[in-house]
């Protein structure tokens, strides 16, 4: 029986692979940059590459697979920090923060990109001004040189009717038990016109709440999903299996005099451990996430969804348990036996699952994508008393769930992968694209997994090593899965390539994507993949 499974799986993979067409373009000069962003408009590709104080803009072509033009801007002000590079309503922007020391004011500024010319438009524009400092992430920029970045976050309504920019004021009182977070909320329209803005004082102390997710709808209402602890002195360790010391609340704001509408989010006796908010239509939003039957935030028993009306009511609550047969796919026999014992007590779980994406189809059906992701800390102590600490980043299996417009579970699939590295995401994780009634999940895999069957544990792909560009092709209607083996990074039509990252994959139409890679000799090259029908 086992040999039949392997032969059948290989046949499916061969059929899928036979439809793939790969084209390699002409090499062009490499741009070494700290951050790279990719956009396309038809066959035209725009890249924005940021290298310290230089902003390099390139125009490429996905049909010719060739470099066209380049421009370099060095006129950004001293002390600027990139916050985001985005497309918004067919316009392209570089957002950056700038601290005005004399006025003691934080500023969010932007420069617009002329897509056709591949250059920055003249003039600096100030979009948000904040009196006082804004919290962010402290990073090192060299010896005794530190900077605060990621001060401003961006959310968008479903049809890009509205954009929410939010930030957290740095607390003046450094006491979590007494200070209340102040969150700046700025909502803008399609042309970056201000709809409303407010610095909103949270209803609980910083110690008592932990904000999980932000969202904005097409009417300009802003939302915060937050964990609220049941007492002022608790922390995450003060919990037990049967009684959580926290609950989830949804805060809704519309810019009316700091007014907050609070809606509790509950699942009866289930514990919510991961939750996100998505706009799906003009009439309602979806609150979706993962739950556990016991209070364990690192494991998942199932998926839940709510509909949120524009009046702030949560309706149509549904939950979907992850079946044991899904949990037991692509794991060791020991793990299978452990899951079976746990299932007898209704405790079998999917560990370390993060909700990555949610897509809505024309019939109101939703596709939820979860990825198993966690970070491990490793500390070594030496005989001389010193120690060394490093981190490993793990991006493993995907859990993909399709729910139809009536709220019925269509299918749930576990897509195996094992990816490990020591430098953040790097070449790991996945890229989703849809084509002709199918979903593609693109990722780099270990070559030994080309013939992987459900009764085997996947071999690990190590970040930065040679890998095999692979896709799971999942039918939207049936959930049937084919594994598409595209190409090895060691040999792409005779060319070895490097620095392949799934974050650089750019879909250019329903069936094709391009990716920019390094080919050595200070040259980059575009690779185009046509997936076929």
Helices and strands as residue ranges (DSSP letters): H 2-18, E 21-24, E 28-29, E 35-41, E 44-51, E 54-61, E 66-73, E 81-88, E 91-100, E 105-114, E 119-120, E 125-131, E 137-140, E 146-149, E 153-156, E 163-168, E 182-188, E 194-201, E 209-216, E 222-229, E 246-253, E 261-265, E 271-279, E 284-292, E 299-300, E 302-309, E 314-321, H 324-327, H 333-344, E 350-351, E 353-360, E 366-381, E 387-403, E 409-415, E 419-421, E 431-435, E 438-445, G 447-449, E 461-462, E 468-475, E 481-488, G 502-504, E 506-509, E 512-520, E 523-530
